[in-house]
């Protein structure tokens, strides 16, 4: 059994998410990765305001600046090298060569964010995508199907196909359907490797 990561850096790039919301996301990650992640350190990365950034480049910048297990949360659109215009913008991703994952809030914002409830939905979506990407950092893989967890919601590692739902549909159908508890398969893996147990 490996020792859990002592720390996860959560780095805000941009300014859309408040510090208190970033802290809430950190607490949610700690609860879901109980026994794997022992502490979360919040940081703000100063960068020029951009509409989009190459996802791989951003992970390399964060690796150089912070090192270790790092989650970057940006309001910029994350671009990839995919030639298909439908797939060259992603909600989140992980660099396979390091322990850095990134999440874009760009497509997670509800159409209307005028109320506290809508803002909470936005933070909840950001947490769920963050759990998925941090899960990849710790060796979890995507579920091709919608895998339920013990709370009846889908495991954070569940995913569907973008082109079946489009981006807005993907967010509403897949991300909103995820919970914060991992399914038995993911929990067993995290338990064997890191000593994790679902809260």
C-alpha positions as CSV (number, residue, x, y, z in Angstrom):
1,X,0.0,0.0,0.0
2,X,1.3,3.4,-1.0
3,X,1.2,6.4,1.3
4,X,-1.4,9.0,0.2
5,X,-0.2,12.3,-1.3
6,X,0.5,14.7,1.6
7,X,-0.7,17.6,-0.4
8,X,-2.8,18.7,-3.4
9,X,-2.1,22.1,-4.8
10,X,-5.3,23.8,-6.1
11,X,-4.3,26.7,-8.3
12,X,-6.8,29.3,-9.5
13,X,-5.8,30.8,-12.9
14,X,-8.2,33.7,-13.5
15,X,-10.6,35.3,-11.1
16,X,-14.1,34.0,-11.6
17,X,-14.1,31.6,-8.6
18,X,-13.9,33.2,-5.2
19,X,-11.4,32.1,-2.6
20,X,-14.2,30.8,-0.4
21,X,-15.5,28.7,-3.3
22,X,-12.0,27.4,-4.1
23,X,-11.8,26.4,-0.4
24,X,-15.1,24.6,-0.7
25,X,-13.9,22.7,-3.7
26,X,-10.8,21.7,-1.7
27,X,-12.9,20.5,1.2
28,X,-15.0,18.4,-1.2
29,X,-11.8,16.8,-2.7
30,X,-10.4,16.0,0.7
31,X,-13.7,14.3,1.7
32,X,-13.9,12.3,-1.5
33,X,-10.2,11.3,-1.4
34,X,-10.2,10.5,2.4
35,X,-6.9,8.7,3.2
36,X,-5.3,9.6,-0.2
37,X,-5.0,13.4,0.1
38,X,-4.1,14.7,3.5
39,X,-4.2,18.5,2.8
40,X,-5.0,21.0,0.2
41,X,-3.0,24.2,-0.4
42,X,-4.8,27.0,-2.3
43,X,-2.9,29.3,-4.6
44,X,-3.5,32.0,-7.2
45,X,-1.4,31.9,-10.4
46,X,-1.0,35.4,-11.9
47,X,-1.2,35.2,-15.7
48,X,-2.4,37.4,-18.5
49,X,-6.2,37.3,-19.1
50,X,-6.8,34.9,-22.1
51,X,-9.9,33.5,-23.6
52,X,-8.2,30.1,-24.3
53,X,-5.0,28.2,-23.5
54,X,-3.4,25.0,-24.6
55,X,-4.3,22.4,-21.9
56,X,-0.9,20.6,-22.2
57,X,1.0,23.9,-22.0
58,X,-0.9,24.9,-18.9
59,X,-0.1,21.6,-17.1
60,X,3.6,22.1,-17.9
61,X,3.5,25.7,-16.5
62,X,1.8,24.5,-13.3
63,X,4.3,21.5,-13.0
64,X,7.2,23.9,-13.2
65,X,5.7,26.4,-10.8
66,X,4.1,24.1,-8.2
67,X,5.3,20.5,-8.7
68,X,3.7,17.5,-7.1
69,X,0.0,16.8,-7.3
70,X,-1.6,19.9,-8.7
71,X,-5.1,20.9,-9.9
72,X,-5.4,24.0,-12.0
73,X,-8.8,25.7,-12.3
74,X,-9.1,28.3,-15.0
75,X,-11.9,30.3,-16.6
76,X,-10.1,30.1,-19.9
77,X,-11.2,27.6,-22.5
78,X,-8.8,24.6,-22.6
79,X,-7.6,23.7,-26.1
80,X,-6.1,20.5,-27.4
81,X,-4.3,19.6,-30.6
82,X,-7.3,17.5,-31.9
83,X,-8.1,18.4,-35.5
84,X,-11.8,17.9,-34.9
85,X,-13.2,21.2,-33.9
86,X,-15.7,19.5,-31.6
87,X,-13.0,17.8,-29.5
88,X,-10.3,20.5,-29.6
89,X,-11.8,22.2,-26.5
90,X,-12.1,20.3,-23.3
91,X,-13.6,20.7,-19.8
92,X,-10.8,19.0,-18.0
93,X,-7.6,17.0,-18.6
94,X,-4.6,15.4,-17.1
95,X,-1.0,15.5,-18.3
96,X,0.1,11.8,-18.6
97,X,3.7,12.8,-17.9
98,X,3.2,14.4,-14.5
99,X,0.6,14.7,-11.7
100,X,-1.0,17.9,-13.0
101,X,-4.6,18.1,-14.0
102,X,-6.6,21.2,-15.2
103,X,-10.2,22.1,-15.3
104,X,-11.9,24.8,-17.3
105,X,-15.0,26.5,-15.8
106,X,-15.8,28.0,-19.2
107,X,-18.5,25.5,-20.1
108,X,-19.7,24.7,-16.6
109,X,-21.4,28.1,-15.9
110,X,-25.2,27.9,-16.1
111,X,-26.8,30.0,-18.8
112,X,-28.0,32.4,-16.1
113,X,-25.9,32.8,-12.9
114,X,-28.0,35.5,-11.2
115,X,-28.9,33.6,-8.1
116,X,-27.0,31.9,-5.2
117,X,-28.5,28.5,-6.3
118,X,-27.1,28.9,-9.8
119,X,-23.7,29.9,-8.4
120,X,-23.7,26.8,-6.1
121,X,-24.6,24.6,-9.2
122,X,-21.6,26.1,-10.9
123,X,-19.3,25.3,-8.0
124,X,-20.8,21.8,-7.7
125,X,-20.0,21.2,-11.3
126,X,-16.5,22.4,-10.9
127,X,-16.0,20.1,-8.0
128,X,-17.3,17.1,-9.9
129,X,-15.0,17.7,-12.9
130,X,-12.1,18.3,-10.4
131,X,-12.8,14.9,-8.7
132,X,-12.7,13.2,-12.1
133,X,-9.4,14.8,-13.1
134,X,-7.7,14.3,-9.7
135,X,-9.0,10.7,-9.9
136,X,-6.8,10.4,-13.0
137,X,-3.8,11.7,-11.1
138,X,-4.2,8.8,-8.7
139,X,-4.6,6.1,-11.3
140,X,-8.4,5.9,-11.8
141,X,-9.7,5.5,-15.4
142,X,-12.8,6.6,-17.1
143,X,-15.9,4.4,-16.9
144,X,-17.3,3.9,-20.3
145,X,-20.7,3.4,-18.8
146,X,-22.5,5.3,-16.1
147,X,-21.2,3.5,-12.9
148,X,-23.4,4.1,-9.8
149,X,-21.8,4.7,-6.4
150,X,-23.4,3.8,-3.0
151,X,-25.3,7.1,-2.8
152,X,-27.2,6.2,-6.1
153,X,-25.4,8.9,-8.1
154,X,-22.8,8.2,-10.8
155,X,-19.2,7.7,-9.8
156,X,-17.1,10.8,-10.5
157,X,-15.2,8.7,-13.1
158,X,-18.3,8.1,-15.2
159,X,-18.3,9.8,-18.6
160,X,-20.3,9.8,-21.8
161,X,-19.6,11.0,-25.3
162,X,-19.7,14.7,-26.1
163,X,-21.1,14.3,-29.5
164,X,-24.1,12.4,-28.2
165,X,-25.2,15.3,-26.0
166,X,-23.2,18.4,-27.1
167,X,-21.5,20.4,-24.5
168,X,-24.5,21.9,-22.7
169,X,-26.2,18.5,-22.7
170,X,-23.0,16.8,-21.5
171,X,-22.8,19.1,-18.5
172,X,-26.5,18.7,-17.6
173,X,-26.7,15.0,-18.2
174,X,-23.3,13.6,-17.3
175,X,-21.7,16.1,-14.9
176,X,-24.8,17.0,-13.0
177,X,-25.5,13.2,-12.6
178,X,-22.2,12.5,-10.9
179,X,-21.9,12.4,-7.2
180,X,-18.9,12.8,-4.9
181,X,-18.6,9.2,-3.8
182,X,-16.5,6.7,-5.9
183,X,-18.1,3.4,-7.0
184,X,-16.9,0.1,-5.5
185,X,-14.4,-0.5,-8.4
186,X,-12.7,2.9,-7.9
187,X,-12.9,2.6,-4.1
188,X,-11.3,-0.9,-4.2
189,X,-8.5,0.4,-6.3
190,X,-7.8,3.5,-4.1
191,X,-8.1,1.3,-1.0
192,X,-5.6,-1.3,-2.2
193,X,-3.1,1.3,-3.5
194,X,-3.5,4.2,-1.0
195,X,-5.7,2.9,1.9
196,X,-8.7,5.0,0.8
197,X,-12.2,4.4,2.1
198,X,-15.4,6.2,1.0
199,X,-16.5,8.7,3.6
